[in-house]
Amino acid sequence: MSSTLMDLDRSSGVSINGQSLNIHRSFGGAASVSNLSDVMSSFRPTKLLRREDLKGGRPTPHVLSIDYDDEGELLMTSASDETIQIYNVKEGRHDKSLLSKKYGVKLAKFTHTNSSIIYASTKQNNAIRYLATHDNSFIRYFEGHEGNVTDLAVHPGSDNFISCSQDNTVRLWDTQSKHWQGQLFLRSPFLAAYDPSGMVFGVACPSSGTVLLYDVRKYDKAPFSTIDVLEQCNKIDQQNLVKGWTKLEFSNDGKSLLVGTRGNGHFLLDAFEGTLKAYLHKPAGGTRRQAPGETTPLSNGNAASDPSGFDSSGDCCFAPDGRFIISGSKQDVFVWDSLSPVPDNKVLVPGWTLPDKREAAVVAFNPRFNFFATADQDLLFWLPDPSYMNT
């Protein structure tokens, strides 16, 4: 564990010192801007936000997802105790707690209005819910899935989103209508992602070992490209070619595609050629979470003490520059530089290991600031520490 001093914030919403965190923007022309390449190795855990308001001896809930609003100023989690927690990033404090006891909650995502969100249910039914956070009121239900929803992907520039389900369908939605706008029938379409232009979306089907790429304007046609992960990566990772996929994400430059797994590494693919760029090896192996599609929804409202009963929004992601990839593990956070020379065997070891003794089962990099968050049960904020710069 790093010796960096770290604030501890309870979920009551009171900051330990009342001061804003020293967060710098990732992009722009201001003097405070820091290039990620200059500070990436210096990230350290800076603030711990712990849920200790539970009564009756119930276990501390597990964080299931992390998401940011468009401006990067709000962070939202969904948790196994059927709550949504919202935090102020710049001030480093808890802002709001919302309950979804009747339906459960996972995969909570901001829309392009930071006061409205969508999320998937974990019980009652498989509807996706559209919620106004300012008064905790439902705006709309999106119904139709007959199986557990495994992923939600919000369009980068419009009010559209994609849902994936264990009913072997992918559905395209507009938040202004309760009816789905389009539907694809695929085998195990458990993960989806838009490219940064919003003109292309990908669907990951782990049971066939493929990622299918579609033109948004012609989604009812065959995919214009099929990336065969099974063929590209069969010599590297035999265990996670057709199972255990946890994340699908395009880099912000649109050139790379990340397929995260719960195994010993992640697949970094060329988004245009469909070829393997590198296998991102995790020295400490995967976390204890299951992959989407490998778990069933909770049958009651009790939080399980075993994290393997939950999937999550993923333990890996791109940094905003598209160059760096971070991943959680049972201990420490790993960072890969996609511009590093890749060995002939395509196995790329982490460029840096960011020390922390906690498991990081869910990770998410802020879209606007040099800041990322990790979580298992506790939520942890990470910032560059000048004392570790360039080490």
ZITA-V463275 format. One record per backbone hydrogen bond with DSSP energy under -1.0 kcal/mol. NH is the residue of the N-H (numbers start at 1). CO is the residue of the C=O. Records with the same first field share a line. If there is no record, write none. Layout:
NH=CO, CO
This chain:
7=46
9=48
13=10
21=90
23=21
26=368
33=30
34=25
38=35
39=35
40=36
42=39
43=40
44=383
46=381
47=381
48=7
49=379
50=9
63=376
64=78
65=78
67=76
69=74
72=69
75=87
76=67
77=85
78=65
79=83
80=62
82=79
84=98
85=77
86=96
87=75
88=93
89=73
93=88
95=86
96=86
98=84
100=82
104=100
106=120
109=118
111=116
116=113
117=131
118=109
119=129
120=106
122=103
123=103
125=123
128=142
129=119
130=140
131=117
132=137
133=115
137=132
139=130
140=130
142=128
150=164
151=164
153=162
155=160
161=173
162=153
163=171
164=151
165=169
166=148
168=165
170=184
171=163
172=182
173=161
175=159
177=174
181=172
182=172
184=170
186=168
190=188
191=204
193=202
195=200
198=195
201=214
202=193
203=212
204=191
205=210
208=205
210=205
211=227
212=203
213=225
214=201
216=199
218=215
221=218
224=213
225=213
227=211
229=209, 227
230=209
232=228
233=229
236=233
237=233
246=260
247=260
249=258
251=256
254=251
257=269
258=249
259=267
260=247
262=244
266=280
267=259
268=278
269=257
270=275
271=255
274=270
277=268
278=268
279=346
280=266
281=279, 348
282=264
285=282
290=310
294=291
309=306
310=307
313=64
317=326
319=324
322=319
325=336
326=317
327=334
328=315
332=356
333=354
334=327
335=352
336=325
338=323
340=337
346=343
348=279
351=335
352=335
354=333
360=329
362=375
363=314
364=373
366=371
370=24
371=369
372=382
373=364
374=380
375=362
376=378
379=49
380=374
381=47
382=372
383=44
385=42
388=385
389=386
391=388
